[in-house]
Amino acid sequence: MSTTQDYQVAEQLLRRAARPGELVIGDKVRPQWIDGGPRFWYAVRTGAGKRFVLVDPVVGTCGPAFDHTRVAAALSAACGQPVDPVALPFTVLELTGNTVEFDAFGEYWRCRLNDYTCERAEFTPPPAGPLDVLSPDQKVAVSQRGHDLWARSLSDGREWALTTDGEPDYAYGTGPASTGNATLLRKFGLPHLPPVVAFSPDSAKVLAHRTDERTVRRTHLVESRPADGGAPLLHTQRYAYAGDESMPRAEMVVLDIAEGTVVRAQAEPLLMPQFSPIAGKWAWWAPDGSAVYYLDRPRDLRTLTLHRLDPATGEVSTVLSETGSTRVEPNQWMYEPPIVRMLADEVLWYSQRDGWGHLYRYDLHTGALLGQVTSGQWAVRQILRVDEAERVVYFTASGLVAEDPYRRTVCRVALDGSGFAKVTDDALDHVVTVSPGQEYFIDSASSVDTPPVSRVRDWAGRVLVEMERADISRLAATGWTPPERFRVKAADGVTDLYGVLYRPREFDPAKRYPVVDNLYPGPQVNRVSPCFDPGGMGLDAEPIAALGFVVVALDGRGTPGRSKSFHDASYGHLADAGCLADHVAALRQLAGSRPWMDLDRVGVLGHSGGGFAAARAMLDFPEVYKAAVALSGSHDARYFNAGFVEAYDGADNAEAWARASNVDLADRLVGKLLLIHGEMDDQVHPDHTLRLADRLIAAGKDFELLLVPGAEHTFLDFLAYVRTRCWDFLVRELMGTQPPAYRPAPIAVDPELLGEMFS
């Protein structure tokens, strides 16, 4: 049974993702570069506040950015209020010479670090607001006004229109409404996101697109409890379903800041079912500003083409193109930038033509293939740097660590394919941030059971500065133990699969524990992170384990991160993305050597695509899964985002879309099912859950339904309440006991995390 103390620990672990620093200190370094040089500062969240650290890789130093105690005393003396040096009253600062400037107590302060005296300073407003895009020379800001783009001079405040013909559903600088997060933006009082534009390197021009959604399907959400307390509100959203004739399209344009001219691409508009090509880094400027390059795919996604756009004339030409028998993608992970790099006269191009994700070199002017740069049964993950003088490319790759093919390694190879070497030659996962000048990189090395160590390295792999070794003492004090990374065979008995297993708090191998399969099927991302941070997909596993469950998470066949054939197992099979049969096989293999796993009490929990898969597990494998929690589930592919469904099931495959429907299988339900959805979910509309509920009612099935008023896709402002309802359900149905009366407090998400989310 789960106790009040178990729930309190689960609450702490649930807060881990939303409130960094409360349980783990120093696990992430987010560099703030100083004046574009090699130095940077970063802040370490401690739970109580922050400590600020200054790093100079050139001289190899890392230490406090200033004396926190003396700054606190100086600020207190100047403002007359007590100041705690452990919780300084600011989160952002400016380090300039021998001074530090910040905003505190509603005023702007400047503290001299030679004598530690603070004084009020004249506040200079930031040159660009949060909804502006600033030019590289910091002289102009571009913003969205109505349906058009405007420029503002930051020297004299002069404003002028860059476009004048924008109109509703045919506006400049916006992405598709289906992924615009309108519900979330309204919650934070934001009218829209910053415009989707990209300045040329010389700040003279702006790349943008006009988004045409005039004929895209209209869908609707009803907000039953508006913030003003009035009558329900109807919100209309442009949202294309799989198979719809009309999709959002992007008309590429180049805007001249000074002249006010508009150059339109002389090409067909780009299909844009989910993301702006500019926001997704599918369109970018050449380093010298002489051209714009962009990627394009037809609706069946089986051809990927690199185009060149002349910003002066709008003329568009083809640089190179690749066609395959299934989708051709510039990265297996949908939400990550394309793995393409333009050189002076060449293109580094990512392709899976030999069965693995590798780099190929093409002539930029003729499109001729010059050679394969990387090869082997592993995959390139990210291009970090290209040294054209030395003819070397640095990159991260997965598949080079024998014990875990998902861990990332920093590597180098000559552009002719010779001289391959590992820059980080160990068995850890490496998360990398490259400095602005590309002189060095910040490396965070960890694994699921090894806390991260953050260092600055040069391109030979030498450590220049060690910055942080994550402190997990508070996490361990909760009774948390590291998850176990495991390897099992897939349902085919041949393919190796990898996952993690979380043991219950106060684990006793003499006992038998109920099991929860915490799944996400992809196929666009992985459920399991190879590093210490469990990530957003791992939000639920640790809290559920704290309640007394064994929790298993797995990446089955059809998910990214391995070979092309491994990922393509889900192509045309979105109904079984992530392969539930693999999950069943894994559970049985794990329990075979772990008698404390009780396979008579197996539940499943998932969110979004995981919500679909959780319900599907109950319908396809009722003999295995006895209880399921489906949060924000995309239960019917026929009524889901066209860009997602068609990417993985094909652009003309109505039979496959129908197979990816839980609604039509509702009469199979045997076990216990909890459906949860946000009323204002504009990513996966609540009708997905209500369609399933309708069929369950028609079939006379018992189930539980929670529709959360005002909630969006992630339940951001209902996180504690919704997760507690999930815990209660699993405790009742799998443990057979009543949950404790304890209710966790609401969780306020860290503001900086929200900023990262919107960025």
Secondary structure, 3 states (H helix, E strand, C coil): CCCHHHHHHHHHHHHHHHCCCCCCECCCCCCEECCCCCCEEEEEECCCCEEEEEEECCCCEEEECCCHHHHHHHHHHHHCCCCCCCCCCCCCEEEECCEEEEEECCEEEEEECCCCEEEECCCCCCCCCCCCEECCCCCEEEEEECCEEEEEECCCCCEEECCCCCECCEEECCCCHHHCCHHHHHHCCCCCCCCCCEECCCCCEEEEEEEECCCCCEEEEEECCCCCCCCCEEEEEECCECCCCCCCEEEEEEEECCCCCEEECCCCCEECCCCCCCCCCCEEECCCCCCEEEEECCCCCCEEEEEEECCCCCCEEEEEEEECCCCCCCCCCCCCCCCEEECCCEEEEEECCCCCCEEEEEECCCCCEEEECCCCCCEEEEEEEEECCCCEEEEEEECCCCCCCCCEEEEEEECCCCCCEECCCCCCEEEEEECCCCCCEEEEEEECCEEEEEEEECCCCCEEEEEEECECHHHHHCCCCCCEEEEEECCCCCCEEEEEEECCCCCCCCCCEEEEEECCCCCCCCCCCCCCCCCHHHCCHHHHHHCCCEEEEEECCCCCCCCHHHHHCCCCCHHHCCCHHHHHHHHHHHHHCCCCEEEEEEEEEEECHHHHHHHHHHHHCCCCCCEEEEECCCCEHHHCEHHHHHHHHCCCCHHHHHHCECHHHHHHCCCEEEEEEECCCCCCCCHHHHHHHHHHHHCCCCCEEEEECCCCCCCHHHHHHHHHHHHHHHHHHHHCCCCCCCCCCCCCCCHHHHHHHHC
